[in-house]
């Protein structure tokens, strides 16, 4: 998930749609829905950031570990090899 302006705008539109449906479906809670709508819309950015972090964590956990490209121990010289090279 990429937290871009387009993503936040689409999530805000989805939230507005949900709030509009809830406003019509629950007439007893209309005052609460109208009162909480600005707060919920202000939380779009932090919520998308949290969702992005969770998605990245899941992708990193499911990705296979990368194999090393070269054998690091083979490139190191042991003291025996250094002594023999010095003779």
C-alpha positions in Angstrom: 0.0 0.0 0.0 1.4 3.3 -1.0 0.4 6.3 1.2 0.0 8.9 -1.5 -2.5 11.7 -2.1 -4.5 9.4 -4.4 -4.7 6.7 -1.8 -5.8 9.1 1.0 -8.4 10.7 -1.3 -9.9 7.3 -2.3 -10.0 6.3 1.4 -11.6 9.6 2.3 -14.2 9.1 -0.4 -14.9 5.6 0.9 -15.2 6.9 4.4 -17.6 9.6 3.3 -19.7 6.9 1.5 -19.8 4.8 4.7 -20.8 7.9 6.7 -23.5 8.8 4.3 -24.9 5.3 4.3 -24.7 5.2 8.2 -26.4 8.6 8.3 -29.4 7.3 6.3 -29.5 3.8 7.8 -29.3 4.9 11.5 -31.5 8.0 12.0 -31.1 7.8 15.8 -27.4 8.2 15.5 -27.3 11.1 13.0 -26.0 13.6 15.5 -23.2 11.3 16.5 -22.3 10.6 12.9 -22.3 14.3 12.0 -20.1 15.1 15.0 -17.6 12.3 14.5 -17.2 12.8 10.7 -14.6 15.6 10.8 -12.5 13.7 13.3 -12.7 10.5 11.2 -11.7 12.4 8.1 -8.7 14.0 9.9 -7.5 10.5 10.9 -7.3 9.3 7.2 -3.5 10.0 7.0 -2.4 8.3 10.2 -4.7 5.3 9.5 -3.2 4.9 6.0 0.3 5.1 7.4 -0.5 2.4 10.0 -2.0 0.2 7.3 1.1 0.8 5.1 3.4 -0.2 7.9 1.5 -3.4 8.6 1.4 -4.3 4.9 5.1 -3.8 4.6 5.8 -5.9 7.7 3.7 -8.8 6.3 5.5 -8.5 2.9 8.9 -8.6 4.6 7.9 -11.6 6.7 6.7 -13.6 3.7 9.7 -12.7 1.5 12.4 -15.5 1.3 15.7 -14.6 2.8 18.3 -13.5 0.3 21.2 -15.9 -0.2 24.6 -14.3 0.2 26.3 -13.7 -3.2 29.8 -14.6 -2.2 31.4 -16.8 0.5 32.8 -14.2 3.0 34.9 -16.8 4.9 36.7 -17.8 1.7 37.9 -14.3 1.1 39.5 -14.0 4.6 43.0 -15.3 5.1 43.8 -17.4 8.2 46.9 -16.8 10.2 48.5 -20.0 8.8 48.0 -18.8 5.2 49.5 -15.4 6.1 52.6 -17.0 7.7 53.1 -19.3 4.7 52.8 -16.4 2.3 55.5 -14.5 4.3 58.1 -17.2 4.0 
